[in-house]
Amino acid sequence: MTAESVPPTAAPAPTDFIRTIVAAHVAEKRYSQIVTRFPPEPNGYLHIGHAKSICLNFGIARENNGRCNLRFDDTNPAKEDVEFVDSITADVKWLIAGWADHCLGFKPKGTHPAKVTSSGQPDYYLAAVNPGPDSEPFFASDYFDALYDYALELVRRGKAYVCDLSPKETEAYRGAPDKPGRNSPFRHRSIAENLDLFQRMRAGEFPDGARTLRAKIDMASPNVWLRDPLLYRIRHVPHYHAGDKWCVYPLYDYAHCLSDYLEGISHSACSLEFVPHRALYDWILEALDLPRPLPRQYEFAKLVPSYMLLSKRNILRLVQEKVVAGWDDPRLPTISGLRRRGIPASAIRCFVISVGVTTFNSVTDIAVFEHAIRDELNTLAVRRLAVLKPIKLVLTNLTPGEVIECNATNDPQSETPSTRKIALTREVFIESDDFAEFPPSKYFRLKPGGEVRLKYACIIKLDEIVKDAAGAVTELRCTAQLDTRSGQSNADKKVKGTIHWVSVTRCLDAEVRLYDRLFTVPEPGAEEDFMKVVNPHSLDVVTAKLETSLAGAQPGDYYQFERLGYFTPDAKDSTPGQPVFNRTVSLKDTWTKLPAQS
């Protein structure tokens, strides 16, 4: 069953402090439309922490008949790439599909904001449109002309200047949180000189790092972000989207607030690390006397699930050192990795929405996420039988070639469950963990002389254990009590154990990847070196025995392998008729504390 065939789970209407602010603004008609934005930097793949921001920003737009712009804040060409643009766009579309995709703000492909004059100030507003074949996300780099003109205006107003301090000197002059900074010796250049130098910076006359454009605010401010922050730096690097037109690039803080303004953003939600940046956000907008209502920034706590590492820098290290097999490795918290692992978008949305929006940093127990996944997959997944670590079992009272058809349930969660036929044959595989030659007390699976039920079939009794010369068990010989099948005379006979199985002659051999948590400690980012707490058992690959019906499984289909967990075909490595399955999550929290790392 695919996610597309089932209506998205309706999440409860969330409430939080940002939504309360938005509701007040709607009531007073402060803005003509509620417009939010999701503004990733295209220097890595999105992860589950970004999913919280996506669901917050698109959720607010959805609840207020507004829109949310996907905008790439691409002001650092040295670290950005179209690969990340494509992956982020795909991740956002997948995460909000069927839920808030009608709120997705795109722009006509290849267009740039048109310059108009309003109240004597430059105004570059461009309305968003819903995505279509001729539309694309927004890019801060499309506003480079507008941002440059705004910077010239700040210089003309005496609120920005060109500084010749080196990066090291700039940092030294900035001071410390408990110590005021010092004015740059270039702070008092004339407006005419600053205009000339900035235009020559733009023309490419100076090498990288030779000069910067800085805001003129207050070097004694207790907020270090207001100590004449950099607005532009020189970088002779071509831009993946803007080409080689520019050799000066705006800093993130400068570009971000003005991009919000140009797009008509009303509410700009950021993580708590941007609290001290808010004063600069407001200063830049107010310094230009812009005519339309200004956007405002609001901050909330990041999502930090336990046993996960969300820093893009650290994820990059895991990729580069081949701890994982790329950004979409199913063990990673990247959206593409979670999707490849088989986690539905609806489960991610339910999880991040249920966590809530607060101003308190905390770690969320990963078990909460795993519970949300199971909750969604219990509804979406059809049931199948599979044996991951097989041992052969012979039903000695069945003749070779004999086939007994049994009815198996596909969807017990449905109000009207459907069934399928499965074949009980003389030889079947069972899970090796479902047999114990020397069982502990209260062991209710297969043991010498013991009885268990083969699910959907009949009760069997173990008569003989066959071993090889080395003493390893190679075969279990049992008697099938055929009168205990459904509809037979002794069908009501009770036993304490029920195990799953597949026919030896009617099964599919398939690679199954058993994924587990990537780290052995709840907060790997707090470790001196997170590489030392990588879980050596985060991936176990087995050749499993599956029902033959699973040969037609496609990526995006969800299955519960009964008694084992939820699985989905791998989107990269599956081929027609030969799926490779990933375990999405176990049926219950089977995580046990691993031995301490030496």
FENBEL-V579212 format. One record per backbone hydrogen bond with DSSP energy under -0.5 kcal/mol. NH is the residue of the N-H (numbers start at 1). CO is the residue of the C=O. Records with the same first field share a line. If there is no record, write none. Layout:
NH: CO ; CO
This chain:
3: 556
5: 2
6: 3
11: 9
17: 357
20: 16
21: 17
22: 18
23: 19
24: 20
25: 21
26: 22
27: 23
28: 24
29: 26
30: 25
35: 33
36: 67
38: 69
39: 37
40: 38
42: 40
43: 41
48: 333
50: 47
51: 47
52: 48 ; 49
53: 49
54: 50
55: 51
56: 52
57: 53
58: 54
59: 55
60: 56
61: 57
62: 58
63: 59
64: 60 ; 61
65: 62
66: 61
67: 34
68: 103
69: 36
70: 105
71: 38 ; 69
72: 138
73: 40 ; 71
74: 72
75: 73
79: 76
80: 76
81: 42
84: 81
85: 81
86: 82
87: 83
88: 84
89: 85
90: 86
91: 87
92: 88
93: 89
94: 90
95: 91
96: 92
97: 93
99: 96
100: 96
101: 96
103: 100
104: 101
105: 68
106: 104 ; 129
107: 136
109: 134
111: 108
116: 123
118: 121
121: 118
123: 116
126: 262
129: 106
131: 104
135: 132
136: 107
138: 70
140: 72
142: 139
143: 140
144: 141
147: 143
148: 144
149: 145
150: 146
151: 147
152: 148
153: 149
154: 150
155: 151
156: 152
157: 153
158: 155
159: 154
160: 154
161: 214
163: 212
170: 166
171: 167
172: 168
173: 169
174: 170
175: 171 ; 172
176: 179
179: 176
181: 219
182: 173
187: 184
189: 186
194: 190
195: 191
196: 192
197: 193
198: 194
199: 195
200: 196
201: 197
202: 198
203: 199
204: 200 ; 201
205: 200
209: 234
210: 207
212: 163
213: 232
214: 161 ; 212
215: 229
216: 159
217: 215
218: 226
221: 218
224: 222
226: 223
227: 224
228: 226
231: 213
232: 213
233: 249
234: 211
235: 247
237: 235
239: 243
243: 239
245: 242
249: 233
251: 231
255: 251
256: 252
257: 253
258: 254
259: 255
260: 256
261: 257
262: 258
263: 259
264: 261
265: 260
266: 35
267: 35
268: 296
269: 267
270: 298
272: 300
274: 271
275: 272
278: 274 ; 275
280: 277
281: 277
282: 278
283: 279
284: 280
285: 281
286: 282
287: 283
288: 284 ; 285
289: 286
290: 285
296: 266
298: 268
300: 270
301: 358
304: 302
306: 364
307: 522
308: 305 ; 522
315: 311
316: 312
317: 313
318: 314
319: 315
320: 316
321: 317
322: 319
323: 318
324: 318
326: 324
329: 326
332: 329
335: 46
338: 334
339: 335
340: 336
341: 337
342: 338 ; 339
343: 338
344: 342
347: 344
348: 344
349: 345
350: 346
351: 347
352: 348
353: 349
354: 350
355: 351
356: 352 ; 353
358: 356
364: 304
368: 365
369: 365
370: 366
371: 367
372: 368
373: 369
374: 370
375: 371
376: 372
377: 373
378: 374
379: 375 ; 376
380: 376
381: 377
382: 558
383: 410
384: 560
387: 545
391: 430
392: 474
393: 428
394: 476
395: 393 ; 426
396: 394 ; 478
398: 395
402: 399
404: 424
405: 403
406: 422
408: 406 ; 420
410: 418
411: 418
414: 411
417: 414
420: 408
422: 406
424: 404 ; 422
425: 423
426: 402
428: 393
429: 502
430: 391
431: 500
432: 389
434: 431
435: 432
436: 446
439: 436
443: 440
444: 442
446: 434
449: 462
450: 447
452: 460
453: 497
454: 458
455: 453 ; 499
457: 454
459: 481
460: 452
461: 479
462: 450
463: 477
464: 477
466: 475
468: 472
471: 468
474: 466
475: 466
476: 392
477: 464
478: 394 ; 476
479: 461
481: 459 ; 479
482: 480
484: 481
485: 482
488: 485
490: 483
491: 488
493: 490
499: 453
502: 429
504: 427
505: 427
508: 546
510: 544
512: 542
513: 581
514: 512 ; 540
515: 513
516: 538
519: 307
520: 533
524: 521
526: 523
527: 524
532: 529
533: 530
534: 531
535: 518
536: 534
538: 535
540: 514
542: 512 ; 540
544: 510 ; 542
545: 387
546: 508 ; 544
547: 385
548: 506
550: 547
551: 548
552: 549
553: 550
557: 554
558: 1
559: 567
560: 382
561: 559 ; 565
562: 384 ; 560
564: 561
565: 561
566: 585
567: 559
568: 582
570: 580
574: 570
575: 578
577: 551
578: 575
581: 511 ; 579
582: 568
583: 513
584: 566 ; 582
585: 566
590: 588
